[in-house]
Amino acid sequence: MIQTIAEDPFVDPRHELVGGDAARMGPWQRELLIRLGLDPQDMVLDLGCGTLRGGLHLIHFLDASRYTGVDPHPHLLAIGRELVTRAALDDREPTLVELATLDALGRTYDWVLTQSVLNHLDEDQIVATISRVSRVLGPNGRWVSTALFDPAAARVRLGEAHGHRPREFWWSRVNPVWFTGVMNAHGLMWHAVADAEHPRGMAVFVATWSVDAHPPLKLAADGTGSGASHHNRSAQPVSIHRVAPFGVPSR
Ligand SMILES: C[S@@+](CC[C@H](N)C(=O)[O-])C[C@H]1O[C@@H](n2cnc3c(N)ncnc32)[C@H](O)[C@@H]1O
């Protein structure tokens, strides 16, 4: 059967509910993660997955049971589930659940993606998101995210109320120094991906566990150091080219 563009789940018109332009914004998310080292066997959390505008591409790339998409809005998840079926991706067994259920899954992830999420949140929600990621990011995990940074913002400069999605805003901008402080307080550090070429000019960063996040070594009975918790992780270098201190968008 020939599938028309209108029927193609990857560019379904309902992706407009999460910003549209699915033909560009979807593949870009997959290609960015692949460029940063995504492997089909990695566990991926798409935090704020919406209608799976990017999620469908990730589910297609990943092995079965490796993708988790969470979102606060059940109606967006319902569209995503329907599109998974239409894309003949049910056998990849993605997990699609509401945001409030994330901790209960008890999983950790090699990659967390928040694409076009932070720029819709207020200060409390951004702090809550950083805390949430810190609870689920695996020992060598990477958090890849877009953001809008503004050194002139006090902490978070709220955009206008979103209108369609309650408690969300348009173009919230974050002070990078404040953001770094909150990240560090959660044991995370971040680097801008200067050549990410986000289709809408947003900054892109990768966060990893900070080397400083290691708790003091606990001495075992034989006097050797022993790992006490998941914080005692071996920090892997992030192989990203051309990192810049802050990802200030070009517009
Ligand atoms: C612009 S859409 C982006 C959706 C998806 N990441 C994409 O790129 O297609 C923003 C998404 O963030 C979700 N969201 C809102 N508040 C959130 C929060 N506190 N944590 C995670 N996601 C949230 C919204 O429901 C919406 O689906």
The ligand as an SDF file (V2000), in Angstrom:
LIG
                    3D

 27 29  0  0  0  0  0  0  0  0999 V2000
    7.5800   21.5750   22.5450 C   0  0  0  0  0  0  0  0  0  0  0  0
    7.0710   20.0460   23.1920 S   0  0  0  0  0  0  0  0  0  0  0  0
    8.4280   19.0050   22.6820 C   0  0  0  0  0  0  0  0  0  0  0  0
    8.0220   17.5510   22.5920 C   0  0  0  0  0  0  0  0  0  0  0  0
    9.1430   16.6240   22.1150 C   0  0  0  0  0  0  0  0  0  0  0  0
   10.2840   16.6640   22.9960 N   0  0  0  0  0  0  0  0  0  0  0  0
    9.5420   16.9940   20.7120 C   0  0  0  0  0  0  0  0  0  0  0  0
   10.5970   17.5820   20.5070 O   0  0  0  0  0  0  0  0  0  0  0  0
    8.7540   16.7200   19.8240 O   0  0  0  0  0  0  0  0  0  0  0  0
    7.3420   20.1880   24.9490 C   0  0  0  0  0  0  0  0  0  0  0  0
    6.8600   18.9540   25.6970 C   0  0  0  0  0  0  0  0  0  0  0  0
    7.2540   19.0420   27.0610 O   0  0  0  0  0  0  0  0  0  0  0  0
    6.2010   18.5190   27.8420 C   0  0  0  0  0  0  0  0  0  0  0  0
    6.3490   19.0080   29.2210 N   0  0  0  0  0  0  0  0  0  0  0  0
    5.7100   20.0240   29.8300 C   0  0  0  0  0  0  0  0  0  0  0  0
    6.1250   20.1630   31.1000 N   0  0  0  0  0  0  0  0  0  0  0  0
    7.0690   19.2140   31.2930 C   0  0  0  0  0  0  0  0  0  0  0  0
    7.8810   18.8480   32.3920 C   0  0  0  0  0  0  0  0  0  0  0  0
    7.8140   19.5000   33.5570 N   0  0  0  0  0  0  0  0  0  0  0  0
    8.7330   17.8190   32.2450 N   0  0  0  0  0  0  0  0  0  0  0  0
    8.8180   17.1770   31.0690 C   0  0  0  0  0  0  0  0  0  0  0  0
    8.0790   17.4740   29.9880 N   0  0  0  0  0  0  0  0  0  0  0  0
    7.2150   18.4820   30.0970 C   0  0  0  0  0  0  0  0  0  0  0  0
    4.9650   18.9910   27.1210 C   0  0  0  0  0  0  0  0  0  0  0  0
    3.8180   18.2730   27.4850 O   0  0  0  0  0  0  0  0  0  0  0  0
    5.3650   18.7940   25.6690 C   0  0  0  0  0  0  0  0  0  0  0  0
    5.0280   17.5250   25.1840 O   0  0  0  0  0  0  0  0  0  0  0  0
  1  2  1  0
  2  3  1  0
  2 10  1  0
  3  4  1  0
  4  5  1  0
  5  6  1  0
  5  7  1  0
  7  8  2  0
  7  9  1  0
 10 11  1  0
 11 12  1  0
 11 26  1  0
 12 13  1  0
 13 14  1  0
 13 24  1  0
 14 15  1  0
 14 23  1  0
 15 16  2  0
 16 17  1  0
 17 18  1  0
 17 23  2  0
 18 19  1  0
 18 20  2  0
 20 21  1  0
 21 22  2  0
 22 23  1  0
 24 25  1  0
 24 26  1  0
 26 27  1  0
M  CHG  2   2   1   9  -1
M  END
$$$$
